[in-house]
């Protein structure tokens, strides 16, 4: 059986052959078109949409993608029949650029990250080894988390995990990074309740910590670079603890600052106040300062 790597190479080789033929056939007739990438993108996104959101079988989605690309090609092609040489190249190139800009800037299509396929790859790394889970393997996902949890428990340690793959991105609208667009969120009921969830939201103070607490997990809200967001997160966590039932109160464990750079970079730039531009006010150090000051205010109010 061929490995995933080999299959991937063959798939992309086939795509490249189709693209090469799409340039060769018009050129053999004396015309040069530069819009094939746009037509191919429209067909690819159409087939992906049908597969992910409507569960269409692959042959049907493939045929639908070809049909979409062909119909748009006809719509563009008829007016372009009056053009020759450089003018045809410019018009078709412009069309391809319009399609590219559309897909890069439309959140519905995934933006620069590409269309969310619904078959996310989740990586568990322990030491020098890593386990990759592909597809909607809910039970396997939950089982891997439990396996790592049990391994750490034998050593008297506790597992902390990011919570984003356990949030339903489609229902909540949280986005493809802060939540899951596959079914991995369903695995939340398969994970041991003594796992601590790190609930990160960096651009808005979304209150999904309540969801994790209601599911029985201890939860920590994580901030990154926006001081206003961190302040709101401290206030939210304080309110959660004050208003929660006795059973849920201790599940709200507090807030945590995250830093997404190496220690040297953080200490040399942000900690020393050398961050410039828009990062001068919004960075991990200013965020932590605002968070800590808000915590002190809360302690003094008590």
C-alpha positions as CSV (number, residue, x, y, z in Angstrom):
1,X,0.0,0.0,0.0
2,X,1.3,3.5,-0.9
3,X,2.2,5.8,2.0
4,X,0.3,9.1,2.6
5,X,3.3,11.0,1.3
6,X,3.4,9.1,-2.0
7,X,-0.3,9.5,-2.5
8,X,0.0,13.2,-1.9
9,X,2.8,13.5,-4.5
10,X,0.7,11.6,-7.1
11,X,-2.3,13.8,-6.4
12,X,-0.4,17.0,-6.9
13,X,1.4,15.6,-9.9
14,X,-2.0,14.9,-11.5
15,X,-3.2,18.4,-10.7
16,X,-0.1,19.9,-12.3
17,X,-0.6,17.7,-15.5
18,X,-4.2,19.0,-15.8
19,X,-3.0,22.6,-15.4
20,X,-0.3,22.1,-18.0
21,X,-2.8,20.7,-20.5
22,X,-5.1,23.6,-19.9
23,X,-2.3,26.0,-21.0
24,X,-1.1,23.8,-23.9
25,X,-4.5,23.2,-25.6
26,X,-5.3,27.0,-26.2
27,X,-1.7,27.6,-27.1
28,X,-1.8,24.9,-29.7
29,X,-4.7,26.8,-31.3
30,X,-2.7,30.1,-31.3
31,X,-4.2,31.6,-28.2
32,X,-2.6,32.2,-24.8
33,X,-4.8,32.3,-21.7
34,X,-3.7,33.0,-18.1
35,X,-6.9,32.4,-16.2
36,X,-6.8,28.7,-15.8
37,X,-5.9,29.0,-12.1
38,X,-9.1,30.9,-11.5
39,X,-11.3,28.3,-13.2
40,X,-9.5,25.5,-11.3
41,X,-9.9,27.3,-8.0
42,X,-13.7,27.8,-8.5
43,X,-14.1,24.1,-9.3
44,X,-12.0,23.0,-6.4
45,X,-13.8,25.2,-3.8
46,X,-17.2,24.1,-5.2
47,X,-16.3,20.4,-4.9
48,X,-14.8,20.9,-1.4
49,X,-17.9,22.8,-0.2
50,X,-20.2,20.0,-1.4
51,X,-18.1,17.3,0.2
52,X,-17.6,19.1,3.6
53,X,-20.9,20.8,4.1
54,X,-23.3,18.5,2.3
55,X,-21.6,15.1,2.5
56,X,-21.6,14.7,-1.3
57,X,-19.8,11.6,-2.6
58,X,-16.4,12.3,-4.2
59,X,-17.4,11.4,-7.8
60,X,-20.4,13.7,-7.6
61,X,-18.4,16.5,-6.0
62,X,-15.7,16.1,-8.6
63,X,-18.2,16.3,-11.5
64,X,-19.9,19.4,-9.9
65,X,-16.5,21.1,-9.6
66,X,-15.8,20.5,-13.3
67,X,-19.2,21.8,-14.2
68,X,-18.8,25.0,-12.2
69,X,-15.4,25.6,-13.7
70,X,-16.7,24.9,-17.2
71,X,-19.8,27.1,-16.8
72,X,-17.7,30.0,-15.6
73,X,-15.3,29.4,-18.4
74,X,-18.1,29.7,-20.9
75,X,-19.3,32.9,-19.3
76,X,-15.8,34.4,-19.5
77,X,-14.9,32.8,-22.8
78,X,-17.7,34.1,-25.0
79,X,-16.8,37.8,-24.5
80,X,-13.1,37.0,-24.7
81,X,-13.5,35.5,-28.2
82,X,-13.2,38.9,-29.6
83,X,-9.8,39.4,-28.1
84,X,-6.4,38.2,-29.4
85,X,-2.8,38.1,-28.2
86,X,-1.8,40.3,-25.3
87,X,-5.4,41.5,-24.7
88,X,-6.6,38.0,-24.1
89,X,-3.7,37.3,-21.7
90,X,-4.5,40.5,-19.7
91,X,-8.3,39.8,-19.4
92,X,-7.8,36.2,-18.4
93,X,-5.0,37.1,-16.0
94,X,-7.3,39.8,-14.4
95,X,-10.0,37.2,-14.0
96,X,-7.6,34.8,-12.2
97,X,-6.5,37.6,-9.9
98,X,-10.1,38.5,-9.1
99,X,-10.8,34.9,-8.1
100,X,-7.6,34.7,-6.0
101,X,-8.4,37.9,-4.1
102,X,-12.0,36.7,-3.5
103,X,-10.9,33.5,-1.9
104,X,-8.1,35.1,0.1
105,X,-10.3,37.7,1.7
106,X,-13.7,35.8,2.1
107,X,-13.9,34.3,5.6
108,X,-16.5,31.8,4.3
109,X,-13.7,30.2,2.2
110,X,-11.1,30.1,5.0
111,X,-9.1,33.1,3.9
112,X,-5.3,32.7,3.5
113,X,-5.4,29.4,5.4
114,X,-7.6,27.8,2.7
115,X,-10.9,26.0,2.8
116,X,-11.4,24.1,6.1
117,X,-11.7,20.5,4.9
118,X,-13.4,19.1,7.9
119,X,-10.5,16.6,8.2
120,X,-8.3,18.5,10.6
121,X,-4.9,17.1,11.6
122,X,-4.4,17.0,15.3
123,X,-0.8,16.5,16.6
124,X,0.1,15.1,20.0
125,X,3.8,15.5,20.8
126,X,5.4,13.9,23.8
127,X,9.2,14.1,24.0
128,X,10.6,13.3,20.6
129,X,7.6,11.4,19.3
130,X,4.4,12.7,17.8
131,X,1.0,11.1,17.0
132,X,-1.0,12.4,14.0
133,X,-4.8,12.0,13.9
134,X,-6.5,12.7,10.6
135,X,-10.2,12.9,9.9
136,X,-13.3,12.8,12.1
137,X,-12.0,10.1,14.4
138,X,-13.8,11.2,17.5
139,X,-13.2,8.1,19.5
140,X,-9.6,8.0,18.5
141,X,-9.1,11.6,19.4
142,X,-10.6,11.1,22.9
143,X,-8.7,7.9,23.3
144,X,-5.3,9.6,22.5
145,X,-6.0,12.3,25.1
146,X,-6.9,9.7,27.7
147,X,-3.8,7.7,26.9
148,X,-1.6,10.7,27.5
149,X,-3.6,11.6,30.6
150,X,-3.0,8.1,32.0
151,X,0.7,8.2,31.2
152,X,1.1,11.5,33.1
153,X,-1.2,10.3,36.0
154,X,1.2,7.4,36.6
155,X,3.9,9.9,37.3
156,X,1.7,12.1,39.5
157,X,1.3,14.8,36.9
158,X,-1.8,16.4,35.4
159,X,-2.6,17.0,31.8
160,X,-3.4,20.5,30.5
161,X,-4.6,20.9,26.9
162,X,-5.8,23.7,24.7
163,X,-9.5,23.8,24.4
164,X,-9.9,25.0,20.8
165,X,-10.5,21.5,19.3
166,X,-13.2,20.9,21.8
167,X,-15.4,23.9,20.7
168,X,-17.8,23.7,17.8
169,X,-16.7,26.4,15.4
170,X,-19.7,26.2,13.1
171,X,-22.3,26.6,15.9
172,X,-20.3,29.3,17.9
173,X,-18.8,31.2,15.0
174,X,-15.5,31.4,16.9
175,X,-13.5,30.8,13.8
176,X,-11.4,28.0,12.4
177,X,-8.4,28.6,14.7
178,X,-10.2,29.1,18.1
179,X,-12.6,26.3,17.4
180,X,-13.1,23.1,15.4
181,X,-14.7,22.8,12.0
182,X,-14.6,19.0,12.1
183,X,-16.4,16.8,14.7
184,X,-13.4,16.7,17.1
185,X,-15.5,18.9,19.5
186,X,-17.7,15.9,20.2
187,X,-14.8,14.1,21.9
188,X,-15.2,16.4,24.9
189,X,-17.4,13.8,26.6
190,X,-14.7,11.1,26.1
191,X,-11.9,13.0,28.0
192,X,-11.2,12.5,31.7
193,X,-12.7,15.3,33.8
194,X,-9.5,15.9,35.7
195,X,-7.9,17.3,32.5
196,X,-7.4,21.1,32.8
197,X,-8.6,23.1,29.8
198,X,-6.6,26.1,28.6
199,X,-9.3,28.2,26.9
200,X,-7.6,30.7,24.7
201,X,-9.2,33.7,23.1
202,X,-6.8,36.4,22.0
203,X,-8.8,39.0,20.1
204,X,-12.1,38.9,22.0
205,X,-12.9,37.9,25.6
206,X,-15.2,35.0,24.5
207,X,-16.7,33.3,27.6
208,X,-16.4,29.7,26.6
209,X,-14.8,28.9,30.0
210,X,-18.4,28.5,31.3
211,X,-19.0,25.7,28.7
212,X,-16.0,23.8,29.9
213,X,-16.8,24.2,33.5
214,X,-20.4,23.0,32.9
215,X,-18.9,19.9,31.3
216,X,-17.0,19.2,34.5
217,X,-13.5,20.4,33.6
218,X,-11.3,22.8,35.5
219,X,-10.6,25.7,33.1
220,X,-8.0,28.5,32.8
221,X,-8.6,31.5,30.5
222,X,-5.6,32.5,28.4
223,X,-4.6,35.9,27.1
224,X,-1.9,36.9,24.7
225,X,-1.3,40.4,23.5
226,X,-4.3,42.7,24.0
227,X,-4.5,44.4,27.4
228,X,-8.2,45.2,27.1
229,X,-9.0,41.6,26.4
230,X,-6.9,40.4,29.4
231,X,-8.7,42.9,31.7
232,X,-12.1,41.6,30.5
233,X,-11.0,38.0,31.0
234,X,-9.9,38.7,34.6
235,X,-13.3,40.4,35.3
236,X,-15.2,37.5,33.7
237,X,-13.3,34.9,35.7
238,X,-13.9,36.8,38.9
239,X,-17.6,37.0,38.1
240,X,-17.8,33.4,37.2
241,X,-16.4,32.4,40.6
242,X,-18.6,34.8,42.5
243,X,-21.9,33.7,40.8
244,X,-21.3,30.0,40.1
245,X,-22.8,27.2,42.1
246,X,-20.6,25.6,44.8
247,X,-20.1,22.6,42.6
248,X,-18.7,24.7,39.7
249,X,-16.9,27.5,41.6
250,X,-13.6,25.8,41.9
251,X,-13.6,24.8,38.2
252,X,-12.8,28.4,37.3
253,X,-9.1,28.3,38.0
254,X,-8.1,31.8,36.9
255,X,-6.2,33.4,34.0
256,X,-2.9,32.7,32.3
257,X,-0.6,34.8,30.1
258,X,0.8,33.1,27.0
259,X,3.9,34.2,25.1
260,X,4.3,33.0,21.4
261,X,8.0,33.8,21.0
262,X,11.3,32.4,22.4
263,X,12.3,33.6,25.8
264,X,15.2,35.7,24.4
265,X,13.0,37.6,21.9
266,X,10.4,38.3,24.6
267,X,13.0,39.6,27.1
268,X,15.0,41.6,24.6
269,X,12.0,43.3,22.9
270,X,8.7,43.3,24.8
271,X,10.0,43.1,28.4
272,X,12.5,45.9,27.7
273,X,9.8,48.0,26.0
274,X,11.5,47.9,22.6
275,X,8.5,46.6,20.7
276,X,7.6,49.1,18.0
277,X,4.7,50.0,15.8
278,X,1.4,48.5,16.6
279,X,3.1,46.0,18.9
280,X,4.3,48.7,21.2
281,X,0.9,48.8,23.0
282,X,-0.3,45.3,22.3
283,X,2.2,42.6,23.2
284,X,2.6,39.9,25.8
285,X,4.3,42.1,28.3
286,X,1.8,45.0,28.3
287,X,-1.0,42.4,28.3
288,X,0.5,40.7,31.4
289,X,0.9,44.0,33.1
290,X,-2.7,44.9,32.5
291,X,-3.8,41.4,33.6
292,X,-1.8,41.6,36.8
293,X,-2.9,45.1,37.7
294,X,-6.5,44.0,37.3
295,X,-5.9,41.0,39.5
296,X,-4.4,43.3,42.2
297,X,-7.5,45.5,42.0
298,X,-9.7,42.5,42.5
299,X,-7.7,41.3,45.5
300,X,-7.9,44.8,47.0
301,X,-11.7,45.0,46.5
302,X,-12.0,41.7,48.4
